Amino acid sequence: MYSKISILIVLVISSFLFSACNDDPTSAGLPVLSKGDLITVNPDSSFLVSSSSFNSKVDFFASDPILLGSYNGVNSTMLVNFYLSMPDTIKTGILNNTVSVQNAWIDMYPYYTIGSAAASDDFFKVKRINSGWPSTVNFNADSLSKINKDETDLKTGNNFTTSLYSFGVSASNVSAWLKDTSKTTVGLYFEPNAGSQKIVGFHPYYSTDLTYSMRMKVVFVKSGVYSDTVSFYPATDLHLVQGNGIQRPANRICVQGGIGLHSSLQFEIPKSIPLESTINNAQLELTWDQAQSNFGSPMDSTLKVMFITNATTHSYDSTKTLTLNKNGNVFKGDISYFVQKWVSGKSPNYGVAIGLSNEKGKVDMLAFMGSDSPYKPKLKLVYTAKKP
């Protein structure tokens, strides 16, 4: 027969990783214990750790923002399919030539930028997609290569500011699209210019606030009767990020969005923790190296943490993702849900993988201190156990 007493053990595990974040699991706290019931144990400080980086496939479906441009080894192509819906009176007038297109332009609203401030605003071309609009599911480089498009740049002029990217489209082109009764949409292919050194993220078509949704605006005129401006909104949009990514510094733990660069971390959990222990808190802390990072505005200030289930393939459990939040120059969060599995013997300790929370919509490369730094990664454990 064992008497029960709660033991608070605080472990600080300094680490380097095994391979190179949204539920907050509730932990069993100790508010009912008096100070006399608590025993603090200082563990040994020599715990083996390892790390490595790996790339994982990114599904860009429903990305927010959608990205366009080229920067430091990363390229993003953007596709937008506009729905050609207009009042019947205008539609009829266009077909019988009593209504004409006087002017047309496209407005896009940016809210993420990475790259050189000196980079040209004229950093992309816009081409008409004739056929081969890809499925939004499993969109990849092969899908992109099957698109049939014109090679003529449709842009007729730019008016770019920090809050609005606006460019003209010729009235003759728009008029031809609207007269083609076999098409209800028009697909546009946004291609970054080589060496543009800038990537911009725009509000997607499904933006909750229609104020910032991309649109094509067309001025229709019926001579001597009226002039009317109609907005055409996207039916769907896509982007595809390709490339090897931004050059990564040595001796740092790195993650990058767009290319799916993750890092895996493995901590050796002390054998002194009894098998039946309850993990109350497992605080993972990574110190951010801002000087070695390369990020846009606004940067992604959270990391996702994933439970690795296969050390060879770096496969992870997609049903449970935890979060590290930025606090100063430290990203930290509770991963006790994962550590509990290791301590209870329910799962082998293959470590965890970290990546940008929004790796679909940003290409930030964040670097963190490694095992050779005084600010190496830490895992602080608090648990309760039975005492004989």
C-alpha positions as CSV (number, residue, x, y, z in Angstrom):
1,M,0.0,0.0,0.0
2,Y,1.5,3.4,-1.0
3,S,0.7,6.7,0.5
4,K,0.1,9.5,-2.0
5,I,2.1,12.6,-2.0
6,S,2.5,15.1,-4.9
7,I,6.1,15.8,-5.8
8,L,6.9,18.9,-7.9
9,I,9.9,18.3,-10.1
10,V,11.2,21.1,-12.3
11,L,13.5,19.9,-15.0
12,V,15.4,22.2,-17.3
13,I,16.5,20.2,-20.3
14,S,19.0,22.0,-22.6
15,S,18.9,20.7,-26.1
16,F,19.8,20.4,-29.7
17,L,17.3,18.7,-32.1
18,F,16.6,15.3,-33.7
19,S,15.5,16.4,-37.2
20,A,15.2,20.2,-38.3
21,C,1.3,24.7,-32.3
22,N,-3.1,24.9,-31.7
23,D,-4.5,23.2,-28.7
24,D,-3.4,24.2,-25.3
25,P,-3.8,21.0,-23.3
26,T,-5.1,21.4,-19.7
27,S,-2.5,20.3,-17.2
28,A,-3.2,18.9,-13.8
29,G,-2.1,21.7,-11.5
30,L,-1.1,21.6,-7.9
31,P,-3.0,24.5,-6.2
32,V,-4.2,22.3,-3.3
33,L,-0.7,21.3,-2.1
34,S,1.0,23.1,0.8
35,K,4.7,24.1,0.5
36,G,5.5,21.2,2.8
37,D,4.2,18.7,0.3
38,L,6.5,19.9,-2.5
39,I,10.0,18.6,-3.1
40,T,12.2,20.3,-5.7
41,V,14.7,18.1,-7.4
42,N,17.6,19.4,-9.4
43,P,18.3,16.9,-12.2
44,D,21.5,16.1,-14.0
45,S,22.2,18.6,-16.7
46,S,23.7,16.2,-19.3
47,F,20.9,15.1,-21.6
48,L,21.6,14.0,-25.2
49,V,19.8,15.9,-27.9
50,S,19.9,15.9,-31.7
51,S,18.4,17.9,-34.6
52,S,18.1,18.0,-38.4
53,S,16.1,19.9,-41.0
54,F,13.7,18.4,-43.6
55,N,11.2,19.5,-46.1
56,S,7.5,18.6,-46.0
57,K,4.9,19.1,-48.8
58,V,2.8,22.2,-48.4
59,D,-0.9,22.2,-49.5
60,F,-1.6,25.8,-50.7
61,F,-5.3,25.3,-50.9
62,A,-7.2,28.2,-49.1
63,S,-4.0,30.1,-48.4
64,D,-4.3,33.5,-46.8
65,P,-2.6,35.6,-48.1
66,I,-1.9,34.5,-51.7
67,L,1.7,35.2,-52.7
68,L,3.3,36.6,-55.9
69,G,6.9,37.4,-56.6
70,S,10.5,36.2,-56.4
71,Y,12.9,36.6,-53.6
72,N,16.1,34.9,-52.4
73,G,15.6,31.4,-54.0
74,V,11.8,31.4,-53.7
75,N,9.3,32.0,-56.5
76,S,5.5,32.3,-56.2
77,T,3.2,32.2,-59.2
78,M,-0.4,33.3,-58.6
79,L,-3.6,32.4,-60.5
80,V,-6.9,34.2,-60.3
81,N,-10.1,33.2,-62.0
82,F,-12.6,36.1,-62.3
83,Y,-16.3,35.4,-62.5
84,L,-17.8,37.4,-65.4
85,S,-21.2,38.2,-63.9
86,M,-22.9,41.5,-64.9
87,P,-26.4,43.0,-65.2
88,D,-28.4,41.6,-68.1
89,T,-28.9,45.0,-69.7
90,I,-25.1,45.5,-69.9
91,K,-24.6,41.9,-71.1
92,T,-27.1,42.3,-73.9
93,G,-25.6,45.7,-74.8
94,I,-22.1,44.3,-75.0
95,L,-23.3,41.5,-77.4
96,N,-25.1,43.8,-79.7
97,N,-22.5,46.6,-79.5
98,T,-24.7,49.2,-78.0
99,V,-22.6,49.1,-74.8
100,S,-18.8,49.4,-74.8
101,V,-16.0,49.0,-72.4
102,Q,-14.4,52.4,-71.8
103,N,-11.9,51.5,-69.1
104,A,-10.8,48.5,-67.0
105,W,-8.3,47.8,-64.2
106,I,-7.6,45.3,-61.4
107,D,-7.2,46.2,-57.7
108,M,-5.3,44.0,-55.3
109,Y,-4.9,44.7,-51.6
110,P,-1.5,43.7,-50.0
111,Y,-0.9,42.9,-46.4
112,Y,2.4,41.0,-46.4
113,T,5.7,41.9,-48.0
114,I,9.2,40.4,-47.9
115,G,12.1,41.6,-49.9
116,S,14.2,44.7,-50.8
117,A,12.7,48.1,-50.3
118,A,14.4,49.2,-53.4
119,A,12.9,46.4,-55.5
120,S,10.8,47.6,-58.5
121,D,7.1,47.7,-58.1
122,D,6.8,46.4,-61.6
123,F,7.8,42.9,-60.5
124,F,5.3,40.7,-62.3
125,K,3.5,40.0,-65.6
126,V,-0.2,39.1,-66.1
127,K,-1.2,36.6,-68.8
128,R,-4.5,35.2,-70.0
129,I,-5.1,31.5,-69.3
130,N,-6.6,29.9,-72.4
131,S,-7.1,26.4,-70.9
132,G,-6.0,24.0,-68.3
133,W,-7.2,25.8,-65.2
134,P,-5.9,23.5,-62.4
135,S,-7.8,21.8,-59.6
136,T,-7.4,23.6,-56.2
137,V,-6.7,20.1,-54.8
138,N,-3.0,18.9,-54.9
139,F,-2.0,21.9,-57.0
140,N,1.7,21.5,-57.8
141,A,4.4,22.3,-60.4
142,D,3.1,19.6,-62.7
143,S,-0.4,21.3,-62.6
144,L,1.2,24.6,-63.4
145,S,3.1,23.3,-66.4
146,K,-0.1,22.0,-68.1
147,I,-1.7,25.5,-68.2
148,N,-2.0,27.0,-71.7
149,K,-1.6,30.8,-71.6
150,D,-0.9,33.7,-73.9
151,E,2.6,35.2,-73.5
152,T,1.5,38.8,-73.8
153,D,1.6,40.9,-70.6
154,L,-1.9,42.3,-70.1
155,K,-0.9,45.1,-67.8
156,T,-1.2,48.6,-69.3
157,G,0.1,50.6,-66.4
158,N,0.7,50.5,-62.7
159,N,-0.4,52.6,-59.7
160,F,1.1,50.8,-56.7
161,T,1.0,52.0,-53.1
162,T,1.6,50.3,-49.8
163,S,-2.2,49.7,-49.4
164,L,-3.3,49.1,-53.0
165,Y,-1.8,47.5,-56.2
166,S,-3.8,48.7,-59.2
167,F,-3.0,48.1,-62.8
168,G,-4.8,48.6,-66.1
169,V,-6.2,46.0,-68.5
170,S,-7.0,47.1,-72.1
171,A,-10.6,47.7,-72.9
172,S,-10.4,45.6,-76.1
173,N,-9.2,42.6,-74.1
174,V,-12.0,42.9,-71.5
175,S,-14.6,43.4,-74.2
176,A,-13.5,40.3,-76.0
177,W,-13.7,38.2,-72.8
178,L,-17.2,39.4,-72.1
179,K,-18.4,38.7,-75.7
180,D,-17.2,35.1,-75.5
181,T,-20.5,33.5,-74.4
182,S,-18.9,30.1,-74.0
183,K,-17.0,31.4,-70.9
184,T,-18.3,32.4,-67.6
185,T,-14.9,33.2,-66.1
186,V,-11.5,34.5,-67.2
187,G,-8.4,33.1,-65.7
188,L,-5.3,35.2,-65.2
189,Y,-1.7,33.9,-64.7
190,F,0.5,36.2,-62.5
191,E,4.1,35.5,-63.2
192,P,7.0,37.1,-61.2
193,N,9.8,38.7,-63.2
194,A,13.2,37.2,-62.8
195,G,15.3,38.8,-60.2
196,S,12.4,40.9,-58.8
197,Q,13.6,40.4,-55.2
198,K,10.2,40.9,-53.7
199,I,7.2,38.8,-52.7
200,V,3.8,40.4,-51.9
201,G,0.9,38.7,-50.2
202,F,-2.6,39.8,-51.2
203,H,-6.0,39.3,-49.6
204,P,-7.6,36.2,-51.1
205,Y,-11.0,36.1,-52.9
206,Y,-12.8,34.7,-49.8
207,S,-11.7,37.6,-47.6
208,T,-14.3,38.0,-44.9
209,D,-14.3,41.7,-45.5
210,L,-15.2,42.2,-49.2
211,T,-13.6,45.6,-48.9
212,Y,-10.2,44.0,-49.4
213,S,-11.1,41.3,-51.9
214,M,-9.3,41.4,-55.2
215,R,-11.5,42.7,-58.1
216,M,-11.6,43.7,-61.7
217,K,-13.4,47.0,-62.3
218,V,-14.9,47.8,-65.7
219,V,-16.4,51.1,-66.8
220,F,-19.3,50.5,-69.3
221,V,-20.7,53.2,-71.5
222,K,-23.9,53.4,-73.5
223,S,-23.5,56.5,-75.6
224,G,-25.8,59.3,-74.5
225,V,-27.5,57.1,-71.9
226,Y,-25.3,56.1,-69.0
227,S,-21.8,55.3,-67.7
228,D,-21.6,52.5,-65.1
229,T,-18.8,50.8,-63.2
230,V,-19.1,47.1,-62.4
231,S,-16.8,45.1,-60.2
232,F,-16.0,41.5,-61.1
233,Y,-14.7,39.3,-58.2
234,P,-12.7,36.1,-58.3
235,A,-14.4,32.7,-58.4
236,T,-11.2,31.2,-57.0
237,D,-7.5,31.9,-56.6
238,L,-4.3,29.9,-56.1
239,H,-0.6,30.3,-55.6
240,L,2.4,27.9,-55.8
241,V,5.7,28.5,-54.1
242,Q,8.8,26.9,-55.6
243,G,12.5,27.0,-55.0
244,N,15.2,25.9,-52.5
245,G,14.5,28.7,-50.0
246,I,16.6,31.4,-48.4
247,Q,20.2,30.4,-47.5
248,R,20.2,29.1,-43.9
249,P,22.9,29.9,-41.4
250,A,25.1,27.2,-39.9
251,N,24.6,26.0,-36.3
252,R,21.0,27.3,-36.2
253,I,17.7,25.6,-36.1
254,C,15.7,26.9,-39.0
255,V,12.1,26.8,-40.4
256,Q,10.7,28.5,-43.5
257,G,7.3,28.9,-45.0
258,G,6.3,28.2,-48.6
259,I,8.9,25.5,-49.1
260,G,7.8,23.5,-46.0
261,L,11.2,23.6,-44.2
262,H,10.7,22.0,-40.7
263,S,13.2,21.2,-38.0
264,S,12.9,18.2,-35.7
265,L,13.9,18.3,-32.0
266,Q,14.6,15.4,-29.8
267,F,15.1,15.7,-26.0
268,E,16.1,12.8,-23.8
269,I,13.5,12.6,-21.1
270,P,15.2,11.7,-17.7
271,K,14.7,8.1,-16.6
272,S,14.2,9.4,-13.1
273,I,10.7,10.4,-14.0
274,P,8.5,7.5,-12.9
275,L,6.4,5.8,-15.5
276,E,3.1,6.6,-13.8
277,S,3.9,10.4,-13.5
278,T,1.5,13.0,-14.7
279,I,3.1,15.7,-16.8
280,N,1.5,19.0,-15.6
281,N,3.5,21.3,-17.8
282,A,6.2,20.9,-20.5
283,Q,7.5,24.3,-21.6
284,L,9.4,24.2,-24.8
285,E,11.5,27.4,-25.3
286,L,13.4,28.4,-28.5
287,T,15.5,31.5,-28.6
288,W,15.1,33.4,-31.8
289,D,18.2,34.7,-33.7
290,Q,16.8,37.8,-35.4
291,A,20.1,38.7,-37.0
292,Q,20.2,35.4,-38.8
293,S,16.5,35.3,-39.8
294,N,15.0,36.7,-42.9
295,F,11.3,37.7,-42.6
296,G,8.7,39.9,-44.0
297,S,6.1,42.3,-42.6
298,P,4.1,41.2,-40.7
299,M,6.3,38.2,-39.8
300,D,4.8,34.9,-38.6
301,S,5.1,35.2,-34.8
302,T,4.0,31.7,-34.0
303,L,5.3,28.2,-34.6
304,K,3.4,24.9,-34.9
305,V,4.7,21.9,-33.0
306,M,4.0,18.4,-34.4
307,F,4.4,14.9,-32.8
308,I,6.8,12.8,-34.8
309,T,5.6,9.2,-35.3
310,N,8.3,8.0,-37.6
311,A,11.9,9.0,-37.2
312,T,13.0,7.9,-40.7
313,T,10.3,9.7,-42.7
314,H,9.6,12.5,-40.2
315,S,5.9,11.6,-40.4
316,Y,3.8,13.3,-37.7
317,D,0.4,13.0,-36.2
318,S,-1.7,15.6,-38.1
319,T,-4.6,15.4,-35.7
320,K,-2.8,17.2,-32.9
321,T,-0.8,20.4,-33.3
322,L,0.4,22.6,-30.5
323,T,1.7,26.2,-30.6
324,L,4.7,28.2,-29.6
325,N,4.1,31.9,-29.2
326,K,6.6,34.7,-29.5
327,N,7.4,36.5,-26.3
328,G,10.3,39.0,-26.9
329,N,13.0,36.9,-28.5
330,V,11.7,33.6,-27.2
331,F,9.1,31.3,-28.8
332,K,7.6,29.1,-26.1
333,G,4.6,27.0,-25.4
334,D,3.3,23.9,-23.4
335,I,3.8,20.5,-25.1
336,S,2.8,18.4,-22.1
337,Y,0.3,16.5,-24.3
338,F,3.3,15.1,-26.3
339,V,5.7,14.5,-23.4
340,Q,3.0,12.6,-21.5
341,K,2.9,10.0,-24.3
342,W,6.7,9.5,-24.0
343,V,6.7,9.3,-20.2
344,S,3.8,6.9,-20.0
345,G,5.4,4.6,-22.6
346,K,2.5,5.0,-25.1
347,S,4.7,6.3,-27.9
348,P,8.4,6.1,-28.7
349,N,10.2,9.4,-28.2
350,Y,11.0,10.4,-31.8
351,G,10.8,14.1,-30.8
352,V,8.8,16.9,-32.3
353,A,8.8,18.9,-35.5
354,I,8.5,22.7,-35.7
355,G,7.4,24.8,-38.6
356,L,5.8,28.2,-39.3
357,S,2.2,28.3,-38.3
358,N,1.2,30.0,-41.6
359,E,3.6,28.2,-43.9
360,K,1.0,28.4,-46.8
361,G,0.9,32.2,-46.8
362,K,4.4,33.4,-45.8
363,V,8.0,32.6,-46.8
364,D,9.7,33.9,-43.6
365,M,12.9,32.0,-42.6
366,L,13.3,32.0,-38.9
367,A,16.5,30.9,-37.2
368,F,16.8,29.7,-33.6
369,M,19.8,29.2,-31.4
370,G,21.3,25.7,-31.5
371,S,23.1,23.4,-29.0
372,D,26.4,25.3,-29.2
373,S,24.8,28.5,-27.8
374,P,24.2,29.5,-24.2
375,Y,20.6,30.1,-25.3
376,K,20.1,26.5,-26.5
377,P,16.6,25.1,-26.7
378,K,15.1,24.2,-23.3
379,L,12.3,21.8,-22.2
380,K,11.1,22.5,-18.7
381,L,9.1,19.8,-17.1
382,V,6.7,19.9,-14.1
383,Y,5.1,16.6,-13.1
384,T,3.5,14.9,-10.2
385,A,4.2,11.3,-9.0
386,K,3.4,8.8,-6.3
387,K,5.8,8.2,-3.5
388,P,6.0,4.8,-1.8
